[in-house]
Amino acid sequence: MSTYTKGRGPFELIYYEACLNEDDARSRELYLKSGMGKRFIANRIKRFLSLTG
């Protein structure tokens, strides 16, 4: 565990993506850090939380 998250756990993984190649992973990460990508993740998490809870 890194010093950035040391005192803030435990965490539960609620979203995961995997890529087969590093270039795809980098482009996906850039997208997810953009405005549209942040909205995408927020909607995904909101939908997940509404289904579980």
mmCIF entry with sequence, helices, sheets and N, C-alpha, C, O atoms, coordinates in Angstrom:
data_MODEL
# 
_entry.id   MODEL 
# 
_entity.id                         1 
_entity.type                       polymer 
_entity.pdbx_number_of_molecules   1 
# 
_entity_poly.entity_id                      1 
_entity_poly.type                           'polypeptide(L)' 
_entity_poly.nstd_linkage                   no 
_entity_poly.nstd_monomer                   no 
_entity_poly.pdbx_seq_one_letter_code       MSTYTKGRGPFELIYYEACLNEDDARSRELYLKSGMGKRFIANRIKRFLSLTG 
_entity_poly.pdbx_seq_one_letter_code_can   MSTYTKGRGPFELIYYEACLNEDDARSRELYLKSGMGKRFIANRIKRFLSLTG 
_entity_poly.pdbx_strand_id                 A 
# 
loop_
_entity_poly_seq.entity_id 
_entity_poly_seq.num 
_entity_poly_seq.mon_id 
_entity_poly_seq.hetero 
1 1  MET n 
1 2  SER n 
1 3  THR n 
1 4  TYR n 
1 5  THR n 
1 6  LYS n 
1 7  GLY n 
1 8  ARG n 
1 9  GLY n 
1 10 PRO n 
1 11 PHE n 
1 12 GLU n 
1 13 LEU n 
1 14 ILE n 
1 15 TYR n 
1 16 TYR n 
1 17 GLU n 
1 18 ALA n 
1 19 CYS n 
1 20 LEU n 
1 21 ASN n 
1 22 GLU n 
1 23 ASP n 
1 24 ASP n 
1 25 ALA n 
1 26 ARG n 
1 27 SER n 
1 28 ARG n 
1 29 GLU n 
1 30 LEU n 
1 31 TYR n 
1 32 LEU n 
1 33 LYS n 
1 34 SER n 
1 35 GLY n 
1 36 MET n 
1 37 GLY n 
1 38 LYS n 
1 39 ARG n 
1 40 PHE n 
1 41 ILE n 
1 42 ALA n 
1 43 ASN n 
1 44 ARG n 
1 45 ILE n 
1 46 LYS n 
1 47 ARG n 
1 48 PHE n 
1 49 LEU n 
1 50 SER n 
1 51 LEU n 
1 52 THR n 
1 53 GLY n 
# 
_struct_asym.id          A 
_struct_asym.entity_id   1 
# 
loop_
_struct_conf.conf_type_id 
_struct_conf.id 
_struct_conf.pdbx_PDB_helix_id 
_struct_conf.beg_label_comp_id 
_struct_conf.beg_label_asym_id 
_struct_conf.beg_label_seq_id 
_struct_conf.pdbx_beg_PDB_ins_code 
_struct_conf.end_label_comp_id 
_struct_conf.end_label_asym_id 
_struct_conf.end_label_seq_id 
_struct_conf.pdbx_end_PDB_ins_code 
_struct_conf.beg_auth_comp_id 
_struct_conf.beg_auth_asym_id 
_struct_conf.beg_auth_seq_id 
_struct_conf.end_auth_comp_id 
_struct_conf.end_auth_asym_id 
_struct_conf.end_auth_seq_id 
_struct_conf.pdbx_PDB_helix_class 
_struct_conf.details 
_struct_conf.pdbx_PDB_helix_length 
HELX_P HELX_P1 AA1 GLU A 22 ? LEU A 32 ? GLU A 22 LEU A 32 1 ? 11 
HELX_P HELX_P2 AA2 GLY A 35 ? THR A 52 ? GLY A 35 THR A 52 1 ? 18 
# 
_struct_conf_type.id          HELX_P 
_struct_conf_type.criteria    ? 
_struct_conf_type.reference   ? 
# 
loop_
_atom_site.group_PDB 
_atom_site.id 
_atom_site.type_symbol 
_atom_site.label_atom_id 
_atom_site.label_alt_id 
_atom_site.label_comp_id 
_atom_site.label_asym_id 
_atom_site.label_entity_id 
_atom_site.label_seq_id 
_atom_site.pdbx_PDB_ins_code 
_atom_site.Cartn_x 
_atom_site.Cartn_y 
_atom_site.Cartn_z 
_atom_site.occupancy 
_atom_site.B_iso_or_equiv 
_atom_site.pdbx_formal_charge 
_atom_site.auth_seq_id 
_atom_site.auth_comp_id 
_atom_site.auth_asym_id 
_atom_site.auth_atom_id 
_atom_site.pdbx_PDB_model_num 
ATOM 1   N N  . MET A 1 1  ? 0.856   -1.178 0.000   1.00 0.00 ? 1  MET A N  1 
ATOM 2   C CA . MET A 1 1  ? 0.000   0.000  0.000   1.00 0.00 ? 1  MET A CA 1 
ATOM 3   C C  . MET A 1 1  ? 0.898   1.236  0.000   1.00 0.00 ? 1  MET A C  1 
ATOM 4   O O  . MET A 1 1  ? 1.902   1.271  0.711   1.00 0.00 ? 1  MET A O  1 
ATOM 5   N N  . SER A 1 2  ? 0.552   2.223  -0.772  1.00 0.00 ? 2  SER A N  1 
ATOM 6   C CA . SER A 1 2  ? 1.374   3.434  -0.849  1.00 0.00 ? 2  SER A CA 1 
ATOM 7   C C  . SER A 1 2  ? 1.055   4.380  0.296   1.00 0.00 ? 2  SER A C  1 
ATOM 8   O O  . SER A 1 2  ? 0.049   4.225  0.987   1.00 0.00 ? 2  SER A O  1 
ATOM 9   N N  . THR A 1 3  ? 1.921   5.356  0.485   1.00 0.00 ? 3  THR A N  1 
ATOM 10  C CA . THR A 1 3  ? 1.715   6.327  1.560   1.00 0.00 ? 3  THR A CA 1 
ATOM 11  C C  . THR A 1 3  ? 0.505   7.223  1.274   1.00 0.00 ? 3  THR A C  1 
ATOM 12  O O  . THR A 1 3  ? -0.049  7.820  2.198   1.00 0.00 ? 3  THR A O  1 
ATOM 13  N N  . TYR A 1 4  ? 0.094   7.323  0.018   1.00 0.00 ? 4  TYR A N  1 
ATOM 14  C CA . TYR A 1 4  ? -1.043  8.171  -0.335  1.00 0.00 ? 4  TYR A CA 1 
ATOM 15  C C  . TYR A 1 4  ? -2.367  7.600  0.169   1.00 0.00 ? 4  TYR A C  1 
ATOM 16  O O  . TYR A 1 4  ? -3.289  8.357  0.474   1.00 0.00 ? 4  TYR A O  1 
ATOM 17  N N  . THR A 1 5  ? -2.468  6.292  0.256   1.00 0.00 ? 5  THR A N  1 
ATOM 18  C CA . THR A 1 5  ? -3.721  5.668  0.668   1.00 0.00 ? 5  THR A CA 1 
ATOM 19  C C  . THR A 1 5  ? -3.581  4.898  1.980   1.00 0.00 ? 5  THR A C  1 
ATOM 20  O O  . THR A 1 5  ? -4.508  4.201  2.392   1.00 0.00 ? 5  THR A O  1 
ATOM 21  N N  . LYS A 1 6  ? -2.445  5.019  2.627   1.00 0.00 ? 6  LYS A N  1 
ATOM 22  C CA . LYS A 1 6  ? -2.129  4.193  3.796   1.00 0.00 ? 6  LYS A CA 1 
ATOM 23  C C  . LYS A 1 6  ? -3.201  4.267  4.884   1.00 0.00 ? 6  LYS A C  1 
ATOM 24  O O  . LYS A 1 6  ? -3.614  3.229  5.402   1.00 0.00 ? 6  LYS A O  1 
ATOM 25  N N  . GLY A 1 7  ? -3.654  5.447  5.238   1.00 0.00 ? 7  GLY A N  1 
ATOM 26  C CA . GLY A 1 7  ? -4.598  5.564  6.334   1.00 0.00 ? 7  GLY A CA 1 
ATOM 27  C C  . GLY A 1 7  ? -6.052  5.605  5.931   1.00 0.00 ? 7  GLY A C  1 
ATOM 28  O O  . GLY A 1 7  ? -6.908  5.894  6.766   1.00 0.00 ? 7  GLY A O  1 
ATOM 29  N N  . ARG A 1 8  ? -6.366  5.319  4.651   1.00 0.00 ? 8  ARG A N  1 
ATOM 30  C CA . ARG A 1 8  ? -7.738  5.500  4.169   1.00 0.00 ? 8  ARG A CA 1 
ATOM 31  C C  . ARG A 1 8  ? -8.437  4.223  3.742   1.00 0.00 ? 8  ARG A C  1 
ATOM 32  O O  . ARG A 1 8  ? -9.476  4.309  3.087   1.00 0.00 ? 8  ARG A O  1 
ATOM 33  N N  . GLY A 1 9  ? -7.940  3.064  4.068   1.00 0.00 ? 9  GLY A N  1 
ATOM 34  C CA . GLY A 1 9  ? -8.541  1.813  3.622   1.00 0.00 ? 9  GLY A CA 1 
ATOM 35  C C  . GLY A 1 9  ? -9.560  1.331  4.621   1.00 0.00 ? 9  GLY A C  1 
ATOM 36  O O  . GLY A 1 9  ? -9.833  2.053  5.579   1.00 0.00 ? 9  GLY A O  1 
ATOM 37  N N  . PRO A 1 10 ? -10.134 0.175  4.466   1.00 0.00 ? 10 PRO A N  1 
ATOM 38  C CA . PRO A 1 10 ? -9.978  -0.722 3.322   1.00 0.00 ? 10 PRO A CA 1 
ATOM 39  C C  . PRO A 1 10 ? -10.839 -0.273 2.140   1.00 0.00 ? 10 PRO A C  1 
ATOM 40  O O  . PRO A 1 10 ? -11.801 0.478  2.306   1.00 0.00 ? 10 PRO A O  1 
ATOM 41  N N  . PHE A 1 11 ? -10.486 -0.735 0.977   1.00 0.00 ? 11 PHE A N  1 
ATOM 42  C CA . PHE A 1 11 ? -11.182 -0.354 -0.247  1.00 0.00 ? 11 PHE A CA 1 
ATOM 43  C C  . PHE A 1 11 ? -11.900 -1.552 -0.848  1.00 0.00 ? 11 PHE A C  1 
ATOM 44  O O  . PHE A 1 11 ? -11.532 -2.702 -0.608  1.00 0.00 ? 11 PHE A O  1 
ATOM 45  N N  . GLU A 1 12 ? -12.920 -1.266 -1.625  1.00 0.00 ? 12 GLU A N  1 
ATOM 46  C CA . GLU A 1 12 ? -13.641 -2.304 -2.350  1.00 0.00 ? 12 GLU A CA 1 
ATOM 47  C C  . GLU A 1 12 ? -13.582 -1.952 -3.834  1.00 0.00 ? 12 GLU A C  1 
ATOM 48  O O  . GLU A 1 12 ? -13.977 -0.856 -4.232  1.00 0.00 ? 12 GLU A O  1 
ATOM 49  N N  . LEU A 1 13 ? -13.096 -2.869 -4.638  1.00 0.00 ? 13 LEU A N  1 
ATOM 50  C CA . LEU A 1 13 ? -13.010 -2.656 -6.075  1.00 0.00 ? 13 LEU A CA 1 
ATOM 51  C C  . LEU A 1 13 ? -14.402 -2.752 -6.677  1.00 0.00 ? 13 LEU A C  1 
ATOM 52  O O  . LEU A 1 13 ? -15.071 -3.776 -6.540  1.00 0.00 ? 13 LEU A O  1 
ATOM 53  N N  . ILE A 1 14 ? -14.845 -1.681 -7.347  1.00 0.00 ? 14 ILE A N  1 
ATOM 54  C CA . ILE A 1 14 ? -16.180 -1.708 -7.952  1.00 0.00 ? 14 ILE A CA 1 
ATOM 55  C C  . ILE A 1 14 ? -16.132 -1.544 -9.460  1.00 0.00 ? 14 ILE A C  1 
ATOM 56  O O  . ILE A 1 14 ? -17.163 -1.677 -10.118 1.00 0.00 ? 14 ILE A O  1 
ATOM 57  N N  . TYR A 1 15 ? -14.957 -1.257 -10.033 1.00 0.00 ? 15 TYR A N  1 
ATOM 58  C CA . TYR A 1 15 ? -14.856 -1.130 -11.481 1.00 0.00 ? 15 TYR A CA 1 
ATOM 59  C C  . TYR A 1 15 ? -13.455 -1.507 -11.909 1.00 0.00 ? 15 TYR A C  1 
ATOM 60  O O  . TYR A 1 15 ? -12.485 -1.133 -11.250 1.00 0.00 ? 15 TYR A O  1 
ATOM 61  N N  . TYR A 1 16 ? -13.331 -2.242 -13.001 1.00 0.00 ? 16 TYR A N  1 
ATOM 62  C CA . TYR A 1 16 ? -12.044 -2.714 -13.483 1.00 0.00 ? 16 TYR A CA 1 
ATOM 63  C C  . TYR A 1 16 ? -12.097 -2.842 -14.994 1.00 0.00 ? 16 TYR A C  1 
ATOM 64  O O  . TYR A 1 16 ? -13.086 -3.324 -15.546 1.00 0.00 ? 16 TYR A O  1 
ATOM 65  N N  . GLU A 1 17 ? -11.050 -2.417 -15.656 1.00 0.00 ? 17 GLU A N  1 
ATOM 66  C CA . GLU A 1 17 ? -10.893 -2.626 -17.098 1.00 0.00 ? 17 GLU A CA 1 
ATOM 67  C C  . GLU A 1 17 ? -9.520  -3.208 -17.346 1.00 0.00 ? 17 GLU A C  1 
ATOM 68  O O  . GLU A 1 17 ? -8.567  -2.907 -16.627 1.00 0.00 ? 17 GLU A O  1 
ATOM 69  N N  . ALA A 1 18 ? -9.421  -4.045 -18.367 1.00 0.00 ? 18 ALA A N  1 
ATOM 70  C CA . ALA A 1 18 ? -8.140  -4.624 -18.742 1.00 0.00 ? 18 ALA A CA 1 
ATOM 71  C C  . ALA A 1 18 ? -7.957  -4.468 -20.248 1.00 0.00 ? 18 ALA A C  1 
ATOM 72  O O  . ALA A 1 18 ? -8.920  -4.517 -21.014 1.00 0.00 ? 18 ALA A O  1 
ATOM 73  N N  . CYS A 1 19 ? -6.714  -4.280 -20.655 1.00 0.00 ? 19 CYS A N  1 
ATOM 74  C CA . CYS A 1 19 ? -6.368  -4.177 -22.079 1.00 0.00 ? 19 CYS A CA 1 
ATOM 75  C C  . CYS A 1 19 ? -5.292  -5.199 -22.396 1.00 0.00 ? 19 CYS A C  1 
ATOM 76  O O  . CYS A 1 19 ? -4.464  -5.527 -21.547 1.00 0.00 ? 19 CYS A O  1 
ATOM 77  N N  . LEU A 1 20 ? -5.310  -5.695 -23.612 1.00 0.00 ? 20 LEU A N  1 
ATOM 78  C CA . LEU A 1 20 ? -4.319  -6.687 -24.018 1.00 0.00 ? 20 LEU A CA 1 
ATOM 79  C C  . LEU A 1 20 ? -3.014  -6.051 -24.480 1.00 0.00 ? 20 LEU A C  1 
ATOM 80  O O  . LEU A 1 20 ? -1.979  -6.716 -24.525 1.00 0.00 ? 20 LEU A O  1 
ATOM 81  N N  . ASN A 1 21 ? -3.058  -4.769 -24.821 1.00 0.00 ? 21 ASN A N  1 
ATOM 82  C CA . ASN A 1 21 ? -1.833  -4.142 -25.280 1.00 0.00 ? 21 ASN A CA 1 
ATOM 83  C C  . ASN A 1 21 ? -1.655  -2.770 -24.633 1.00 0.00 ? 21 ASN A C  1 
ATOM 84  O O  . ASN A 1 21 ? -2.629  -2.080 -24.331 1.00 0.00 ? 21 ASN A O  1 
ATOM 85  N N  . GLU A 1 22 ? -0.408  -2.393 -24.429 1.00 0.00 ? 22 GLU A N  1 
ATOM 86  C CA . GLU A 1 22 ? -0.099  -1.186 -23.667 1.00 0.00 ? 22 GLU A CA 1 
ATOM 87  C C  . GLU A 1 22 ? -0.581  0.085  -24.354 1.00 0.00 ? 22 GLU A C  1 
ATOM 88  O O  . GLU A 1 22 ? -0.999  1.027  -23.681 1.00 0.00 ? 22 GLU A O  1 
ATOM 89  N N  . ASP A 1 23 ? -0.531  0.128  -25.670 1.00 0.00 ? 23 ASP A N  1 
ATOM 90  C CA . ASP A 1 23 ? -1.004  1.318  -26.389 1.00 0.00 ? 23 ASP A CA 1 
ATOM 91  C C  . ASP A 1 23 ? -2.504  1.531  -26.181 1.00 0.00 ? 23 ASP A C  1 
ATOM 92  O O  . ASP A 1 23 ? -2.959  2.657  -25.981 1.00 0.00 ? 23 ASP A O  1 
ATOM 93  N N  . ASP A 1 24 ? -3.262  0.442  -26.229 1.00 0.00 ? 24 ASP A N  1 
ATOM 94  C CA . ASP A 1 24 ? -4.709  0.542  -25.959 1.00 0.00 ? 24 ASP A CA 1 
ATOM 95  C C  . ASP A 1 24 ? -4.959  1.027  -24.536 1.00 0.00 ? 24 ASP A C  1 
ATOM 96  O O  . ASP A 1 24 ? -5.838  1.857  -24.304 1.00 0.00 ? 24 ASP A O  1 
ATOM 97  N N  . ALA A 1 25 ? -4.189  0.509  -23.588 1.00 0.00 ? 25 ALA A N  1 
ATOM 98  C CA . ALA A 1 25 ? -4.351  0.901  -22.191 1.00 0.00 ? 25 ALA A CA 1 
ATOM 99  C C  . ALA A 1 25 ? -4.046  2.380  -22.001 1.00 0.00 ? 25 ALA A C  1 
ATOM 100 O O  . ALA A 1 25 ? -4.762  3.073  -21.279 1.00 0.00 ? 25 ALA A O  1 
ATOM 101 N N  . ARG A 1 26 ? -2.992  2.866  -22.640 1.00 0.00 ? 26 ARG A N  1 
ATOM 102 C CA . ARG A 1 26 ? -2.639  4.286  -22.518 1.00 0.00 ? 26 ARG A CA 1 
ATOM 103 C C  . ARG A 1 26 ? -3.709  5.188  -23.120 1.00 0.00 ? 26 ARG A C  1 
ATOM 104 O O  . ARG A 1 26 ? -4.064  6.207  -22.527 1.00 0.00 ? 26 ARG A O  1 
ATOM 105 N N  . SER A 1 27 ? -4.224  4.826  -24.285 1.00 0.00 ? 27 SER A N  1 
ATOM 106 C CA . SER A 1 27 ? -5.253  5.663  -24.901 1.00 0.00 ? 27 SER A CA 1 
ATOM 107 C C  . SER A 1 27 ? -6.544  5.634  -24.087 1.00 0.00 ? 27 SER A C  1 
ATOM 108 O O  . SER A 1 27 ? -7.236  6.646  -23.980 1.00 0.00 ? 27 SER A O  1 
ATOM 109 N N  . ARG A 1 28 ? -6.868  4.472  -23.514 1.00 0.00 ? 28 ARG A N  1 
ATOM 110 C CA . ARG A 1 28 ? -8.066  4.380  -22.662 1.00 0.00 ? 28 ARG A CA 1 
ATOM 111 C C  . ARG A 1 28 ? -7.899  5.234  -21.409 1.00 0.00 ? 28 ARG A C  1 
ATOM 112 O O  . ARG A 1 28 ? -8.833  5.914  -20.984 1.00 0.00 ? 28 ARG A O  1 
ATOM 113 N N  . GLU A 1 29 ? -6.704  5.195  -20.820 1.00 0.00 ? 29 GLU A N  1 
ATOM 114 C CA . GLU A 1 29 ? -6.442  5.998  -19.633 1.00 0.00 ? 29 GLU A CA 1 
ATOM 115 C C  . GLU A 1 29 ? -6.556  7.485  -19.942 1.00 0.00 ? 29 GLU A C  1 
ATOM 116 O O  . GLU A 1 29 ? -7.122  8.239  -19.151 1.00 0.00 ? 29 GLU A O  1 
ATOM 117 N N  . LEU A 1 30 ? -6.025  7.913  -21.080 1.00 0.00 ? 30 LEU A N  1 
ATOM 118 C CA . LEU A 1 30 ? -6.147  9.320  -21.478 1.00 0.00 ? 30 LEU A CA 1 
ATOM 119 C C  . LEU A 1 30 ? -7.612  9.714  -21.645 1.00 0.00 ? 30 LEU A C  1 
ATOM 120 O O  . LEU A 1 30 ? -8.021  10.802 -21.240 1.00 0.00 ? 30 LEU A O  1 
ATOM 121 N N  . TYR A 1 31 ? -8.396  8.817  -22.247 1.00 0.00 ? 31 TYR A N  1 
ATOM 122 C CA . TYR A 1 31 ? -9.826  9.094  -22.402 1.00 0.00 ? 31 TYR A CA 1 
ATOM 123 C C  . TYR A 1 31 ? -10.513 9.214  -21.043 1.00 0.00 ? 31 TYR A C  1 
ATOM 124 O O  . TYR A 1 31 ? -11.285 10.145 -20.812 1.00 0.00 ? 31 TYR A O  1 
ATOM 125 N N  . LEU A 1 32 ? -10.232 8.275  -20.153 1.00 0.00 ? 32 LEU A N  1 
ATOM 126 C CA . LEU A 1 32 ? -10.895 8.274  -18.851 1.00 0.00 ? 32 LEU A CA 1 
ATOM 127 C C  . LEU A 1 32 ? -10.522 9.490  -18.013 1.00 0.00 ? 32 LEU A C  1 
ATOM 128 O O  . LEU A 1 32 ? -11.276 9.881  -17.121 1.00 0.00 ? 32 LEU A O  1 
ATOM 129 N N  . LYS A 1 33 ? -9.375  10.088 -18.286 1.00 0.00 ? 33 LYS A N  1 
ATOM 130 C CA . LYS A 1 33 ? -8.957  11.291 -17.563 1.00 0.00 ? 33 LYS A CA 1 
ATOM 131 C C  . LYS A 1 33 ? -9.505  12.560 -18.209 1.00 0.00 ? 33 LYS A C  1 
ATOM 132 O O  . LYS A 1 33 ? -9.351  13.648 -17.654 1.00 0.00 ? 33 LYS A O  1 
ATOM 133 N N  . SER A 1 34 ? -10.137 12.438 -19.367 1.00 0.00 ? 34 SER A N  1 
ATOM 134 C CA . SER A 1 34 ? -10.740 13.589 -20.033 1.00 0.00 ? 34 SER A CA 1 
ATOM 135 C C  . SER A 1 34 ? -12.111 13.870 -19.430 1.00 0.00 ? 34 SER A C  1 
ATOM 136 O O  . SER A 1 34 ? -12.600 13.094 -18.609 1.00 0.00 ? 34 SER A O  1 
ATOM 137 N N  . GLY A 1 35 ? -12.724 14.961 -19.828 1.00 0.00 ? 35 GLY A N  1 
ATOM 138 C CA . GLY A 1 35 ? -14.056 15.310 -19.324 1.00 0.00 ? 35 GLY A CA 1 
ATOM 139 C C  . GLY A 1 35 ? -15.098 14.258 -19.642 1.00 0.00 ? 35 GLY A C  1 
ATOM 140 O O  . GLY A 1 35 ? -15.887 13.881 -18.776 1.00 0.00 ? 35 GLY A O  1 
ATOM 141 N N  . MET A 1 36 ? -15.109 13.784 -20.872 1.00 0.00 ? 36 MET A N  1 
ATOM 142 C CA . MET A 1 36 ? -16.072 12.748 -21.270 1.00 0.00 ? 36 MET A CA 1 
ATOM 143 C C  . MET A 1 36 ? -15.814 11.452 -20.515 1.00 0.00 ? 36 MET A C  1 
ATOM 144 O O  . MET A 1 36 ? -16.755 10.772 -20.106 1.00 0.00 ? 36 MET A O  1 
ATOM 145 N N  . GLY A 1 37 ? -14.558 11.111 -20.330 1.00 0.00 ? 37 GLY A N  1 
ATOM 146 C CA . GLY A 1 37 ? -14.209 9.890  -19.613 1.00 0.00 ? 37 GLY A CA 1 
ATOM 147 C C  . GLY A 1 37 ? -14.625 9.945  -18.154 1.00 0.00 ? 37 GLY A C  1 
ATOM 148 O O  . GLY A 1 37 ? -15.095 8.951  -17.600 1.00 0.00 ? 37 GLY A O  1 
ATOM 149 N N  . LYS A 1 38 ? -14.455 11.103 -17.532 1.00 0.00 ? 38 LYS A N  1 
ATOM 150 C CA . LYS A 1 38 ? -14.868 11.251 -16.131 1.00 0.00 ? 38 LYS A CA 1 
ATOM 151 C C  . LYS A 1 38 ? -16.376 11.101 -16.000 1.00 0.00 ? 38 LYS A C  1 
ATOM 152 O O  . LYS A 1 38 ? -16.859 10.509 -15.035 1.00 0.00 ? 38 LYS A O  1 
ATOM 153 N N  . ARG A 1 39 ? -17.120 11.631 -16.962 1.00 0.00 ? 39 ARG A N  1 
ATOM 154 C CA . ARG A 1 39 ? -18.571 11.459 -16.943 1.00 0.00 ? 39 ARG A CA 1 
ATOM 155 C C  . ARG A 1 39 ? -18.946 9.987  -17.146 1.00 0.00 ? 39 ARG A C  1 
ATOM 156 O O  . ARG A 1 39 ? -19.871 9.482  -16.510 1.00 0.00 ? 39 ARG A O  1 
ATOM 157 N N  . PHE A 1 40 ? -18.223 9.310  -18.032 1.00 0.00 ? 40 PHE A N  1 
ATOM 158 C CA . PHE A 1 40 ? -18.462 7.894  -18.279 1.00 0.00 ? 40 PHE A CA 1 
ATOM 159 C C  . PHE A 1 40 ? -18.297 7.094  -16.989 1.00 0.00 ? 40 PHE A C  1 
ATOM 160 O O  . PHE A 1 40 ? -19.169 6.304  -16.628 1.00 0.00 ? 40 PHE A O  1 
ATOM 161 N N  . ILE A 1 41 ? -17.180 7.300  -16.298 1.00 0.00 ? 41 ILE A N  1 
ATOM 162 C CA . ILE A 1 41 ? -16.913 6.573  -15.056 1.00 0.00 ? 41 ILE A CA 1 
ATOM 163 C C  . ILE A 1 41 ? -17.958 6.925  -13.994 1.00 0.00 ? 41 ILE A C  1 
ATOM 164 O O  . ILE A 1 41 ? -18.449 6.040  -13.293 1.00 0.00 ? 41 ILE A O  1 
ATOM 165 N N  . ALA A 1 42 ? -18.299 8.205  -13.871 1.00 0.00 ? 42 ALA A N  1 
ATOM 166 C CA . ALA A 1 42 ? -19.298 8.621  -12.873 1.00 0.00 ? 42 ALA A CA 1 
ATOM 167 C C  . ALA A 1 42 ? -20.632 7.928  -13.135 1.00 0.00 ? 42 ALA A C  1 
ATOM 168 O O  . ALA A 1 42 ? -21.285 7.466  -12.199 1.00 0.00 ? 42 ALA A O  1 
ATOM 169 N N  . ASN A 1 43 ? -21.038 7.853  -14.397 1.00 0.00 ? 43 ASN A N  1 
ATOM 170 C CA . ASN A 1 43 ? -22.298 7.181  -14.738 1.00 0.00 ? 43 ASN A CA 1 
ATOM 171 C C  . ASN A 1 43 ? -22.233 5.688  -14.459 1.00 0.00 ? 43 ASN A C  1 
ATOM 172 O O  . ASN A 1 43 ? -23.197 5.105  -13.963 1.00 0.00 ? 43 ASN A O  1 
ATOM 173 N N  . ARG A 1 44 ? -21.098 5.063  -14.774 1.00 0.00 ? 44 ARG A N  1 
ATOM 174 C CA . ARG A 1 44 ? -20.921 3.642  -14.501 1.00 0.00 ? 44 ARG A CA 1 
ATOM 175 C C  . ARG A 1 44 ? -21.043 3.355  -13.012 1.00 0.00 ? 44 ARG A C  1 
ATOM 176 O O  . ARG A 1 44 ? -21.743 2.427  -12.608 1.00 0.00 ? 44 ARG A O  1 
ATOM 177 N N  . ILE A 1 45 ? -20.361 4.153  -12.197 1.00 0.00 ? 45 ILE A N  1 
ATOM 178 C CA . ILE A 1 45 ? -20.375 3.952  -10.751 1.00 0.00 ? 45 ILE A CA 1 
ATOM 179 C C  . ILE A 1 45 ? -21.770 4.218  -10.189 1.00 0.00 ? 45 ILE A C  1 
ATOM 180 O O  . ILE A 1 45 ? -22.250 3.480  -9.329  1.00 0.00 ? 45 ILE A O  1 
ATOM 181 N N  . LYS A 1 46 ? -22.419 5.280  -10.680 1.00 0.00 ? 46 LYS A N  1 
ATOM 182 C CA . LYS A 1 46 ? -23.776 5.595  -10.229 1.00 0.00 ? 46 LYS A CA 1 
ATOM 183 C C  . LYS A 1 46 ? -24.726 4.435  -10.539 1.00 0.00 ? 46 LYS A C  1 
ATOM 184 O O  . LYS A 1 46 ? -25.543 4.057  -9.700  1.00 0.00 ? 46 LYS A O  1 
ATOM 185 N N  . ARG A 1 47 ? -24.616 3.877  -11.739 1.00 0.00 ? 47 ARG A N  1 
ATOM 186 C CA . ARG A 1 47 ? -25.460 2.754  -12.135 1.00 0.00 ? 47 ARG A CA 1 
ATOM 187 C C  . ARG A 1 47 ? -25.170 1.530  -11.268 1.00 0.00 ? 47 ARG A C  1 
ATOM 188 O O  . ARG A 1 47 ? -26.099 0.846  -10.838 1.00 0.00 ? 47 ARG A O  1 
ATOM 189 N N  . PHE A 1 48 ? -23.900 1.248  -11.007 1.00 0.00 ? 48 PHE A N  1 
ATOM 190 C CA . PHE A 1 48 ? -23.528 0.122  -10.166 1.00 0.00 ? 48 PHE A CA 1 
ATOM 191 C C  . PHE A 1 48 ? -24.091 0.284  -8.751  1.00 0.00 ? 48 PHE A C  1 
ATOM 192 O O  . PHE A 1 48 ? -24.657 -0.657 -8.195  1.00 0.00 ? 48 PHE A O  1 
ATOM 193 N N  . LEU A 1 49 ? -23.937 1.451  -8.187  1.00 0.00 ? 49 LEU A N  1 
ATOM 194 C CA . LEU A 1 49 ? -24.401 1.680  -6.814  1.00 0.00 ? 49 LEU A CA 1 
ATOM 195 C C  . LEU A 1 49 ? -25.918 1.613  -6.705  1.00 0.00 ? 49 LEU A C  1 
ATOM 196 O O  . LEU A 1 49 ? -26.452 1.189  -5.680  1.00 0.00 ? 49 LEU A O  1 
ATOM 197 N N  . SER A 1 50 ? -26.607 2.027  -7.752  1.00 0.00 ? 50 SER A N  1 
ATOM 198 C CA . SER A 1 50 ? -28.083 1.948  -7.711  1.00 0.00 ? 50 SER A CA 1 
ATOM 199 C C  . SER A 1 50 ? -28.559 0.504  -7.804  1.00 0.00 ? 50 SER A C  1 
ATOM 200 O O  . SER A 1 50 ? -29.618 0.172  -7.271  1.00 0.00 ? 50 SER A O  1 
ATOM 201 N N  . LEU A 1 51 ? -27.798 -0.360 -8.470  1.00 0.00 ? 51 LEU A N  1 
ATOM 202 C CA . LEU A 1 51 ? -28.176 -1.767 -8.589  1.00 0.00 ? 51 LEU A CA 1 
ATOM 203 C C  . LEU A 1 51 ? -27.875 -2.549 -7.323  1.00 0.00 ? 51 LEU A C  1 
ATOM 204 O O  . LEU A 1 51 ? -28.559 -3.525 -7.016  1.00 0.00 ? 51 LEU A O  1 
ATOM 205 N N  . THR A 1 52 ? -26.857 -2.128 -6.587  1.00 0.00 ? 52 THR A N  1 
ATOM 206 C CA . THR A 1 52 ? -26.452 -2.886 -5.408  1.00 0.00 ? 52 THR A CA 1 
ATOM 207 C C  . THR A 1 52 ? -27.095 -2.367 -4.135  1.00 0.00 ? 52 THR A C  1 
ATOM 208 O O  . THR A 1 52 ? -27.010 -3.000 -3.083  1.00 0.00 ? 52 THR A O  1 
ATOM 209 N N  . GLY A 1 53 ? -27.741 -1.210 -4.235  1.00 0.00 ? 53 GLY A N  1 
ATOM 210 C CA . GLY A 1 53 ? -28.154 -0.734 -3.053  1.00 0.00 ? 53 GLY A CA 1 
ATOM 211 C C  . GLY A 1 53 ? -29.201 -0.186 -2.420  1.00 0.00 ? 53 GLY A C  1 
ATOM 212 O O  . GLY A 1 53 ? -29.114 0.115  -1.229  1.00 0.00 ? 53 GLY A O  1 
# 
